[in-house]
Structures are given as C-alpha cells and as structure tokens.
Amino acid sequence: MDYNKDIAKIFATRIMNQVEEALELVWDGYEHNNDKKFQLIKSIASITSELLDTAEINEKMIEIAESSKINGDNVKDKFETFKMIRNVLNHFPIFDSWDEIYVSSELINWNNPKYSQILEYFKTEKEMSYRIYLLEGDEWVEKKKIDIKVPQLGKYNKIYLKDIISLEDVIWTFSAIDYYLQYLDLNIEQRFIASL
C-alpha cells in the first residue's frame, strides 16, 4: 500500500526543522540548553519512528545509508547508534534528562525480551568511530568526529548512555537523519545540515 507523501513530508519537515534547531543549540555551546536539547532529541526520535514505520520509507532510508557516497566510512556504526538511541528514548520514556538514561538487562527485559536491537548493540565490547559532514557551498566539510566505546551489557548492572556518548554527539548523530530525508522524493527543500 502506498503511503501518503503529503503526510510523510509533514513528518520529514518537522524532523529537519528540529535537527536544525538542535544543532544551533550545540553551536551556541551553552550547557543551560541541555533540557531543550534533550526535549528535541526525544521529539526527533518519536517522529522518526512514526515515519520509519512505513515500510517503503524505512527500506529507502536503509538503501540511502548503505549507498551513501558522502563519508561512506562506518555508515553502519552511525545508523546503529542512531537506532539504539531512538529505541531507548521511545521504548523507555521514563527519563527526564540525558544524564539519567541507562540500559540494563532488567530494564530491557522488564516486559518481554523484544528490544533485540538494543541488546544487539551492547552484546560485545567494541569501539566505534564516525564522522559528520556539513554541506558548505558545493563541498562536504567534516565538522565532527565521534568516537564511542561501547561496553558489554553483561559485564555491568547499568550502562549510562552519557558515559559512552555526550548529548551534543547524539545531536550530531541525529543530524544524519536530515540527509536521508532529503532523498526520499518528498520534494523537501535542500538544507545545509549533515550528511552521512
């Protein structure tokens, strides 16, 4: 069944506007904006989940990520990190700030063991690294390099997400979604925001 592109465009435009707003807060560099940053990433995660519930859009987003010519290194790490954070925010909306968010076996399995992507992300210790580029004129310019050390969930009672990725780096990671949305054939105005 075809999805309604006009409705999808409303979702996509909202996500892009919020990504832009969040990046502006990061560029301001003021920590007093942390509450606003957190509210924005929660909103982006929620709206994106709704958009990706459409099978055709989800498949297209994965295809775009996998075929990206811009910063093609470690695209999988970026996408998996984005999905893990999105899933934690959406499935466990019990936290009031980024500093409070944790994962544990008990939390993930409290209802039933259905959060396999989160479990898979923390299955083994690993190091991840990826770059975020912004379009400046006609050229992609590297703006941020993100390094993550992911601990193995079984070795710790709780893993606080702030200990593996900062709130600002979450926003940079989420900015990648903006790039995807511009290539969904929704006639969205091209933006300057990040690319994979």
C-alpha positions in Angstrom: 0.0 0.0 0.0 1.4 3.4 -1.0 1.9 5.9 1.8 0.6 9.5 1.7 3.6 11.6 0.6 2.0 14.8 1.8 1.7 13.5 5.3 5.3 12.0 5.1 6.5 15.4 4.0 5.0 17.0 7.1 6.8 14.5 9.4 10.1 14.9 7.5 9.9 18.7 7.5 9.3 18.6 11.3 12.3 16.4 11.9 14.5 18.5 9.7 13.4 21.7 11.5 14.1 20.2 14.9 17.5 18.8 13.8 18.4 22.3 12.7 17.2 23.8 16.0 19.2 21.3 18.0 22.4 21.9 16.0 22.0 25.6 16.6 21.9 24.9 20.3 25.1 22.8 20.0 26.8 25.6 18.1 25.8 28.1 20.9 27.8 26.0 23.3 25.7 26.8 26.4 25.1 23.9 28.8 21.9 25.6 30.1 20.3 24.5 26.9 20.6 20.8 27.8 16.9 20.5 28.7 15.9 21.9 25.4 18.4 19.7 23.5 17.0 16.6 25.3 13.4 17.5 24.5 14.4 18.0 20.9 16.1 14.6 20.6 13.2 12.9 22.2 10.8 14.5 19.7 13.0 13.7 16.8 13.2 10.1 17.9 9.5 9.8 18.2 8.6 11.5 14.9 11.3 9.5 13.1 9.9 6.2 14.5 6.5 7.1 13.1 8.0 7.9 9.7 10.1 4.7 9.6 7.0 2.6 10.5 6.2 3.0 6.8 8.0 0.0 5.3 8.7 1.8 2.0 10.3 4.8 3.7 12.3 2.5 6.1 13.7 0.5 3.2 14.6 3.6 1.2 16.4 5.1 4.3 18.5 2.0 4.7 19.2 2.0 1.0 20.3 5.6 1.2 22.5 4.9 4.2 24.2 1.9 2.6 24.9 3.6 -0.7 26.0 7.0 0.6 29.0 8.4 -1.2 29.4 11.1 1.4 31.6 9.9 4.3 30.9 6.3 3.4 33.2 5.1 6.2 31.4 3.4 9.2 27.9 4.3 8.0 26.7 1.1 9.8 28.1 2.4 13.1 26.3 5.7 12.7 23.0 4.1 11.7 23.1 1.5 14.5 23.9 4.2 17.1 21.1 6.3 15.9 18.7 3.4 16.0 19.8 2.3 19.5 19.3 5.8 21.0 16.0 6.2 19.2 14.8 2.8 20.5 15.8 3.6 24.1 14.1 7.0 24.0 10.9 5.6 22.5 10.6 2.3 24.5 11.6 3.8 27.8 10.2 7.3 28.1 10.8 7.4 31.9 13.8 9.6 31.9 13.9 13.4 32.3 17.4 14.1 31.2 20.2 12.6 29.1 22.3 12.1 32.2 19.6 9.8 33.7 19.3 7.4 30.8 20.7 4.0 31.3 20.2 0.5 29.9 20.3 -2.7 31.9 19.2 -6.3 31.3 16.4 -5.8 33.8 15.1 -2.7 32.0 15.3 -4.1 28.5 13.6 -7.3 29.5 11.1 -5.9 32.1 8.1 -6.5 29.8 9.4 -9.1 27.4 12.6 -9.5 25.5 11.5 -7.7 22.4 14.1 -5.0 22.3 16.6 -7.0 20.3 18.3 -4.1 18.5 19.3 -2.5 21.9 20.5 -5.9 23.2 22.5 -6.4 20.0 24.2 -3.0 20.3 25.5 -3.9 23.7 26.2 -7.5 23.0 30.0 -7.1 22.9 32.6 -4.5 23.8 33.5 -2.5 20.8 34.9 0.8 19.6 33.1 2.8 17.0 34.1 5.9 15.2 32.4 8.0 12.5 32.4 11.5 11.1 29.7 14.0 10.4 29.9 16.3 7.4 28.0 19.5 6.6 27.4 20.9 3.1 29.2 24.2 2.7 28.5 25.6 -0.7 29.1 22.7 -3.1 31.5 20.8 -0.8 31.1 18.4 2.1 33.2 19.6 5.1 34.0 17.4 8.1 32.6 19.0 11.2 32.7 16.4 13.9 34.4 13.1 14.6 32.6 10.9 17.1 34.4 8.1 19.0 32.4 5.7 21.1 33.5 2.9 23.4 30.6 0.5 23.8 30.7 -1.7 26.9 29.2 -5.2 27.0 25.9 -5.1 28.9 26.5 -8.4 30.7 29.6 -7.0 32.5 27.7 -4.1 34.1 24.5 -3.7 36.1 23.7 -0.4 34.3 25.3 1.4 31.4 24.6 5.1 31.4 24.4 6.4 27.8 26.1 9.7 28.8 29.2 7.6 29.6 29.5 6.4 26.0 28.1 9.4 24.0 27.5 13.0 25.0 24.2 14.8 24.4 25.9 17.0 21.8 27.3 14.0 20.0 23.8 12.5 20.0 22.5 15.6 18.2 25.4 15.3 15.7 24.4 11.7 15.1 20.8 12.6 14.7 21.7 15.2 12.2 22.5 12.4 9.8 18.7 11.7 9.5 18.3 15.1 7.9 20.5 14.0 5.0 18.4 10.8 4.5 15.2 12.7 4.4 16.3 15.0 1.6 16.5 12.0 -0.7 13.1 10.4 -0.1 11.4 12.0 -3.1 9.2 14.2 -0.9 10.1 17.5 -2.6 11.7 18.8 0.6 13.8 21.9 0.3 17.5 21.1 0.4 19.2 22.1 3.6 22.7 22.7 4.8 22.6 20.1 7.5 24.7 17.0 8.0 25.3 14.1 5.7 26.4 10.6 6.0 
